[in-house]
Amino acid sequence: MAELALSVLVCNIEGRILLYNDSARQLLETGRGGAPAAGMAAIGLGRSVFGAIERGLILHALEQIQQQLRDSGDGAARPVSGFVATLAQGQIVRAHMAPVFDSAHALNGFVLTLEDITRNVEADSRRDALLQSLTQDARATLANIRTAVEAIQAYPEMSAAKRTQLTGIIDDESQRLVHQIGRAVDQRGAGMDSHQELEEMRGADLLALLLRRIGSPSLSVATSDTVDATLWLKVDSYALTQALAYLAQRLATEASVTELHFGLYRAGRLAYLDLTWRGTPLTADTLRVWENAPLPINAAGAALSLSALIARQGGEAVCSAGESPDVARYRLMLPVSEPGSALDIPPAQEGRPEFYDFDLFHRPGQSAEIDQCQLSKLNYTVFDTETTGLDPAAGDEIISIGALRIVNGRLLQRESFDQLIQPRGALSAGSIAIHGITHAMLNGQPPIETVLPQFHRFAADTVLVAHNAAFDMKFLQMLEARTGTAFTQPVLDTLLLSQVIHPHQAEHTLEAIAGRLGVAIIGRHTALGDAIVTGEVFLKMTPLLAEIGICTLKEARDAAQQTHYARIRY
């Protein structure tokens, strides 16, 4: 799944994401053009898919599948459903849903595959607009021509000057019509992108296919000097190759052609694919017969003609003399396609990959009984902040938030949140000395009003974990009115839990706890670096808490509240 270019999500029946690949993350977490999508809820293990795709669309697709299951008998085709959704960043995706069943054949999850069809929809809109514009312009032009013709017919005795004036109108309007049709042909290439049976490929690769397919001892083939290696086409390469091979065969057997040259170059929004040979051009009658002859080339054996196959590519063909009198040319005009941007998939990190090895379709949901959940069964967001100073009541502000998620006892370092924030006030020299964040680093960064709602969505449906959490939570609480964001989920503090586990130790700094538990400290005093250390510390703590009978969230919170540090207020 990780290697697929297709975007794939696997969810349980409640819409929780259980598996996803990088293609899905890239599609759902970036805006158009590959830029990060501001305000988008990040996808991740255990998150709700409804944060990325409208809930009603998914529920409707599930209802369709359930209806198919009720209507179908044993041995029926596997039920599937689909829908088209618009993402928050404006992209349009086509989704296909397939069910997942448990051992009793009851529906308990689904697989979503997603395809970005934004370009196709835009191409359809451009094509419709072009057709409407051409129709309106042509109607007005033809009306002017018709009016002038009727005037000439109705008044044969009109003066020579008047007749010249009317014939001039006919000439001008006909030239305008020619220009309009030419403009439409030139722009039509963009409108063919929506043909779903076609694939994008480099023109040079198509020529290479043709050379391999057509070349034979009796017919040599080569490329000419006019080949644009940068051109991309959207074609049915198999059908087009077979059709042109058929044309080459008839040229060889019926026109005695022994050598063919292929050329390819751009002409506006069209690509000209030229077949040239020494000899005379095909007559119109011969060309018509060849182009309309049936070609049984597809798997089903259906007969299509050369002209029909060319039309399916959105192309047109014409046979004429070449650059010199003894050279003939068969020109195929095809729409040019602009290649899509490659997926920006980061290189694999060193070390063992992260696995998601618990029962995929049976996870405890977020409910009123969360306090009774086992610590090992909960999802967490471990976070840390860097600030301009130590006193939020005096106006100090958050300038960095770093966070990671813990799912099934694993710290998912690829599901992270790391954002600098431009404050309204100044940084103190003392804070710069601690975290190393300067004014220059914060210039141009988003304000807290933008970042905090994004972090709120990142941490949704999880328990918050921080070291000395009261400090960070005080900053967050003081921003509630300003940002409209309130963090109401449970909070666990590794500072307090350390005192629960080791009540006789004097030091409970993050460095001291990490040293006792054998956690290496890397990136200290950066928000994300501290969050990583805190997460690793917390994972070391959970089995130690279980050894002293603290297994649930409520038990951990109650024990933490009894410690000395819990009485500290900020």
Rosetta blueprint (number, residue, H / E / L):
1 M L
2 A L
3 E L
4 L L
5 A L
6 L L
7 S E
8 V E
9 L E
10 V E
11 C E
12 N E
13 I L
14 E L
15 G L
16 R E
17 I E
18 L E
19 L E
20 Y E
21 N L
22 D H
23 S H
24 A H
25 R H
26 Q H
27 L H
28 L H
29 E H
30 T E
31 G L
32 R H
33 G H
34 G H
35 A L
36 P E
37 A L
38 A L
39 G L
40 M L
41 A L
42 A L
43 I L
44 G L
45 L L
46 G L
47 R L
48 S E
49 V H
50 F H
51 G H
52 A L
53 I L
54 E L
55 R H
56 G H
57 L H
58 I H
59 L H
60 H H
61 A H
62 L H
63 E H
64 Q H
65 I H
66 Q H
67 Q H
68 Q H
69 L H
70 R H
71 D H
72 S L
73 G L
74 D L
75 G L
76 A L
77 A L
78 R L
79 P L
80 V L
81 S E
82 G E
83 F E
84 V E
85 A E
86 T E
87 L L
88 A L
89 Q L
90 G L
91 Q L
92 I E
93 V E
94 R E
95 A E
96 H E
97 M E
98 A E
99 P E
100 V E
101 F E
102 D L
103 S L
104 A L
105 H L
106 A L
107 L E
108 N E
109 G E
110 F E
111 V E
112 L E
113 T E
114 L E
115 E E
116 D E
117 I L
118 T H
119 R H
120 N H
121 V H
122 E H
123 A H
124 D H
125 S H
126 R H
127 R H
128 D H
129 A H
130 L H
131 L H
132 Q H
133 S H
134 L H
135 T H
136 Q H
137 D H
138 A H
139 R H
140 A H
141 T H
142 L H
143 A H
144 N H
145 I H
146 R H
147 T H
148 A H
149 V H
150 E H
151 A H
152 I H
153 Q H
154 A H
155 Y L
156 P L
157 E L
158 M L
159 S L
160 A H
161 A H
162 K H
163 R H
164 T H
165 Q H
166 L H
167 T H
168 G H
169 I H
170 I H
171 D H
172 D H
173 E H
174 S H
175 Q H
176 R H
177 L H
178 V H
179 H H
180 Q H
181 I H
182 G H
183 R H
184 A H
185 V H
186 D H
187 Q H
188 R H
189 G H
190 A H
191 G H
192 M L
193 D L
194 S L
195 H L
196 Q L
197 E L
198 L L
199 E E
200 E E
201 M E
202 R E
203 G H
204 A H
205 D H
206 L H
207 L H
208 A H
209 L H
210 L H
211 L H
212 R H
213 R H
214 I H
215 G L
216 S E
217 P L
218 S L
219 L E
220 S E
221 V E
222 A E
223 T E
224 S E
225 D E
226 T E
227 V E
228 D L
229 A L
230 T L
231 L L
232 W E
233 L E
234 K E
235 V E
236 D L
237 S H
238 Y H
239 A H
240 L H
241 T H
242 Q H
243 A H
244 L H
245 A H
246 Y H
247 L H
248 A H
249 Q H
250 R H
251 L H
252 A H
253 T H
254 E H
255 A L
256 S L
257 V L
258 T L
259 E E
260 L E
261 H E
262 F E
263 G E
264 L E
265 Y E
266 R E
267 A E
268 G L
269 R L
270 L E
271 A E
272 Y E
273 L E
274 D E
275 L E
276 T E
277 W E
278 R E
279 G L
280 T L
281 P L
282 L L
283 T L
284 A H
285 D H
286 T H
287 L H
288 R H
289 V H
290 W H
291 E H
292 N H
293 A L
294 P E
295 L E
296 P E
297 I L
298 N L
299 A L
300 A L
301 G L
302 A L
303 A E
304 L E
305 S E
306 L H
307 S H
308 A H
309 L H
310 I H
311 A H
312 R H
313 Q L
314 G L
315 G L
316 E E
317 A E
318 V E
319 C E
320 S E
321 A E
322 G L
323 E L
324 S L
325 P L
326 D L
327 V E
328 A E
329 R E
330 Y E
331 R E
332 L E
333 M E
334 L E
335 P E
336 V E
337 S L
338 E L
339 P L
340 G L
341 S L
342 A L
343 L L
344 D L
345 I L
346 P L
347 P L
348 A L
349 Q L
350 E L
351 G L
352 R L
353 P L
354 E L
355 F L
356 Y L
357 D L
358 F L
359 D L
360 L L
361 F L
362 H L
363 R L
364 P L
365 G L
366 Q L
367 S L
368 A L
369 E L
370 I H
371 D H
372 Q H
373 C L
374 Q E
375 L H
376 S H
377 K H
378 L L
379 N L
380 Y E
381 T E
382 V E
383 F E
384 D E
385 T E
386 E E
387 T E
388 T L
389 G L
390 L L
391 D L
392 P H
393 A H
394 A H
395 G L
396 D L
397 E L
398 I E
399 I E
400 S E
401 I E
402 G E
403 A E
404 L E
405 R E
406 I E
407 V E
408 N L
409 G L
410 R E
411 L E
412 L E
413 Q E
414 R E
415 E E
416 S E
417 F E
418 D E
419 Q E
420 L E
421 I L
422 Q L
423 P L
424 R L
425 G L
426 A L
427 L L
428 S L
429 A H
430 G H
431 S H
432 I H
433 A H
434 I H
435 H H
436 G L
437 I L
438 T L
439 H H
440 A H
441 M H
442 L H
443 N L
444 G L
445 Q L
446 P L
447 P L
448 I H
449 E H
450 T H
451 V H
452 L H
453 P H
454 Q H
455 F H
456 H H
457 R H
458 F H
459 A L
460 A L
461 D L
462 T L
463 V E
464 L E
465 V E
466 A E
467 H L
468 N L
469 A H
470 A H
471 F H
472 D H
473 M H
474 K H
475 F H
476 L H
477 Q H
478 M H
479 L L
480 E H
481 A H
482 R H
483 T H
484 G L
485 T L
486 A L
487 F L
488 T L
489 Q L
490 P L
491 V E
492 L E
493 D E
494 T H
495 L H
496 L H
497 L H
498 S H
499 Q H
500 V H
501 I H
502 H L
503 P L
504 H L
505 Q L
506 A L
507 E L
508 H L
509 T L
510 L H
511 E H
512 A H
513 I H
514 A H
515 G H
516 R H
517 L H
518 G L
519 V L
520 A L
521 I L
522 I L
523 G L
524 R L
525 H L
526 T L
527 A H
528 L H
529 G H
530 D H
531 A H
532 I H
533 V H
534 T H
535 G H
536 E H
537 V H
538 F H
539 L H
540 K H
541 M H
542 T H
543 P H
544 L H
545 L H
546 A H
547 E H
548 I L
549 G L
550 I L
551 C L
552 T E
553 L H
554 K H
555 E H
556 A H
557 R H
558 D H
559 A H
560 A H
561 Q H
562 Q L
563 T L
564 H L
565 Y H
566 A H
567 R H
568 I L
569 R L
570 Y L
